[in-house]
Amino acid sequence: MRGSDGADVLGHDLQRAADYLKRAGQLVILAGAGVSADSGLPTFRGEEGFWRNTEKRPFQLAGYEQFQQDPAAVWAFYLSRLAQYRCHQPHEGYELLRQWCHRLGEGNSFVLTSNTDGYFRRAGFADNQLYECHGTIGWMYCDRPDCVFRSQGPVPIHQNRLERQDPTRIPRCACGALMRPHVLMFGDRSFDHRLQAPALARWEHFKQQLGVDNSPYVVLEIGAGDTVTVVEDETWALSRNALAVIQINPEKPKPQEVYCPWVGIKSGALHSLQALNILIGD
């Protein structure tokens, strides 16, 4: 948004969004890569995104077939991402979201994110209100689904592995098979969905409680793209009975046809959340 007209539009949208948030008894936060951009992290398809800095096509580099064919290249990609995630911190907007959820009370908010950076967890969101549907990049386990060591749970990726200079030193399980990051790849036949099952069950239970006793809920979608549509699909499904959808994304237009009031805020996550927090007040 540029110029006074753009600023007026943005201000109007922020005020509308704040009014809906004040009325909400429940809050659903659906977040994609754009929510972390203000922490200094690249998105995937932006000008400085992860996909722009590689010769390989994204569906190769982040695909399970490529992992099997060239595990060193794929591990180098994921370790590079992990190093960036650990060098930065969740921005203030995460804390503002956590405060909003706290004010609503136990069981009245939930976060679903396709991000693997772990920033919601680092910002203090509890297990019972968080579903990282694509995994968490800081953990790894054996690539063999039937491995006895894999069944013991994932192991953390330690800092010393990020500092090694030899990209051919691929982590291996005690059984001899490759280790793999706990990130859902394209065409993934080895991702351990069992690790996600408890969080998924809590998410499904939370959705069943939305709108109970006529408590209005707001869907807050932040930084979600429209290529991998996991987050976007949840927004659309939940919008059928929502008080409103608030979509924070500087590039993504709101749908032409909607089920409920839909406020599109054309600004970044941090600025939008800070502005909304002022408008909401104590």
C-alpha positions, 0 to 999 in steps of 0.5 A: 500500500502506498500513498494516503489512499492506500494508508486509509484502506489499510487503516480501515482494514486493520480497524475492522479486523480489530473489531472482530478480534474484540468480539471473538470468544475463540481464535484459530491461527493458521500460519504459513511461511510468511509469518516468519519473514519478519524474523529474517527468514526467507519464504519459499517463493519470494524474491529471496526465497529458498527456491530462488537460491538453488539450481534444482527445482523445489519439487526435486530439492524438497522431494523424497525421491531426490532424498533417495537419489542424492541425500547429501544435497537434500541434507545440505539444503535442510541443514542450511535452513536449520542453521538460518532458523537457529540464528534468528528469533521469533519476532514480537508478533509471536508473543502478541499472538500468545498474549491474545490466546492467553486472554481468551482462556484455556482451550479457546485458541489453537495454532495450525502451521505448515512451518517447520521452523519451530518458532511458535513453540519457541515463542511459548505456545504449548503442545496442547494448542499447536499442530505443526502439520509438516513436522519440525526441522530440528529433529531426525529419525531413521528413514526405514519405517520398520527400524527398531531405533526409529520406534524409540522416537526422533533425536535432535540435530545438534549444533556440531552437525551444522558446523561440519564442512564436509557435506558428504557426512550424511547422518546414519542410523545405528541400523545402517540406514540413512537418517532423515529430517522430520519434515514432510517432503513432496511424495514422502513415503517415509515421514513418521505420521505417528509423531504428528498423531497426538497434535492432529487429534487435539486439532480435530477435537478443537475444531469440533468445539468451535462455535459451541454455545454460540461462542463466535470464533475468528480465523486468523490466517497469516503468511499462507501461500496458495501453492501448497494449500494445507493452510488455505484449505483449513481457512476456507473450511472454517470460514463457513461458520466463522465470525470473520476471517482475517487474512494477513498477507501483503501479496495474496488477494482475498477470495471473490466469493466468501462465506463470512466477512473476510478482511484482507490486510495487505501488510507484513505479519509483524506490522499488522499484529503490532497495529492490531494489538494497539487497536484491540487494547487491553 
